[in-house]
Amino acid sequence: MTRRRRRFSPEFKEEAIRMVLEGGRTVASVAREFDINGSTLGNWVNRNGSFFAR
């Protein structure tokens, strides 16, 4: 049984990144809340964090 790859909207990613950067929360806690892998969220923050931290 294979697992399908999930796709996340830009709005979903933006909200999760903002919670880490502006909400003072850890990547792990936000990832658990949104039911996504912590490494995935960490990659989003590293790639796009400076864009959303304006």
C-alpha positions as CSV (number, residue, x, y, z in Angstrom):
1,M,0.0,0.0,0.0
2,T,1.6,3.3,-1.1
3,R,1.0,6.6,0.5
4,R,0.0,9.5,-1.8
5,R,2.1,12.7,-1.5
6,R,0.2,15.5,0.0
7,R,0.2,18.9,-1.5
8,F,-0.1,22.1,0.6
9,S,-1.4,25.4,-0.6
10,P,0.8,28.5,-0.4
11,E,-1.7,29.9,2.2
12,F,-1.2,26.8,4.4
13,K,2.5,27.1,4.2
14,E,2.5,30.8,4.9
15,E,0.4,30.3,8.0
16,A,2.6,27.6,9.4
17,I,5.8,29.6,8.7
18,R,4.3,32.7,10.4
19,M,3.4,30.7,13.5
20,V,7.1,29.6,13.8
21,L,8.6,33.0,13.0
22,E,6.1,35.4,14.6
23,G,4.4,33.2,17.1
24,G,7.6,32.2,18.9
25,R,6.8,28.5,18.6
26,T,9.0,25.7,17.7
27,V,9.0,24.0,14.4
28,A,8.1,20.7,16.1
29,S,5.1,22.0,17.9
30,V,3.6,23.7,14.8
31,A,4.3,20.6,12.7
32,R,2.4,18.4,15.3
33,E,-0.5,20.9,15.3
34,F,-0.8,20.9,11.5
35,D,-0.1,17.1,11.2
36,I,2.9,17.5,9.0
37,N,6.5,16.3,9.2
38,G,8.8,18.5,11.2
39,S,11.5,18.3,8.5
40,T,9.0,19.5,5.9
41,L,8.1,22.6,7.9
42,G,11.7,23.2,8.8
43,N,12.5,23.2,5.1
44,W,9.7,25.7,4.4
45,V,10.9,28.0,7.1
46,N,14.6,27.8,5.9
47,R,13.6,28.5,2.3
48,N,10.9,31.1,2.8
49,G,11.3,32.4,6.3
50,S,13.0,35.6,5.3
51,F,10.3,36.4,2.8
52,F,7.5,36.1,5.4
53,A,9.4,37.8,8.2
54,R,9.0,41.3,6.7
